[in-house]
Amino acid sequence: MNTIKKKLSSGGVTVGSWMQIPNTAVAEILGSAGFDWIALDLEHGSFSLDLLPDLFRAIQIGGSLPFARVAQNHPKDIKQALDAGARGIIVPMIETSEQVENFIKWSSYPPNGTRGVGFSNASLFGKYFDSYSREINSDLIRVIQIENIKAMKEIDSILSVKGIDAVMLGPYDLSGSMGLTGQFDHSDFLKAVQDFQNAAEKKGVPLGTHVIPADYQKVLDEIRNGKKFIVYSTDAIMLNTQAGLNFKDLNAFKS
């Protein structure tokens, strides 16, 4: 965790990937692929709570850190992901500075916050609780997502809250909130993206983005454009991309 925090605080780049398929073999494969971290998408993926510890362990086997994008900014969602072993939390749909302050509070043990104290998988049910509880408040990676045009009116106050390691846009939800779903070339959408980037750079908060296609060149392009926290594709998109690569052209030879 400290390695990723140091990268972000010193202007470095960290790259991870997104997982939506609830399978430990997939988690182990992605975790050993060289990414800094792998995030379970608990907002749109189909993960049961009892499977989270096994998935997080599978990710860690290969040297990646387990992250979770929680379904919502709520103490229950955040606490359950942390107790299961998440070492990074990504919170969607942030619209106000108060929501960011709540995120910091709910993800921190007292005296820094109000996270419930108890033995769980994260501390091997108490065996490592002393060291875990000392380190997690400061070491946890905290990322927020801006996904509604309403948030842009509050962006300076949102990014002024201390304790956030990175901020990223949710392009589809943002465009949808503007009545421009998927119209990423529209001038109004491009202006919103540029305003967001300007605000983040002004406040010194590392910029994140999701490179949705399984395209390594696009990752390099985003790094050149100043992005520091990069989500590379998803497990399902990578599988779809490779499974369908040119094989439809074989149909002509099957008869």
Secondary structure, DSSP 8 states (H G I E B T S, - for coil): -HHHHHHHHTT--EEEEEE-S--HHHHHHHHTTT-SEEEEETTTS---GGGHHHHHHHHHHTT-EEEEE-SSS-HHHHHHHHHHT-SEEEEEEE-SHHHHHHHHHHTS-TTT--------GGGTTTTTHHHHHHHHHHH-EEEEEE-SHHHHTTHHHHHTSTT--EEEE-HHHHHHHTT-TT-TT-HHHHHHHHHHHHHHHHHT--EEEEE-SS-HHHHHHHHHTT--EEEEEEHHHHHHHHHTTTGGGGGGG--
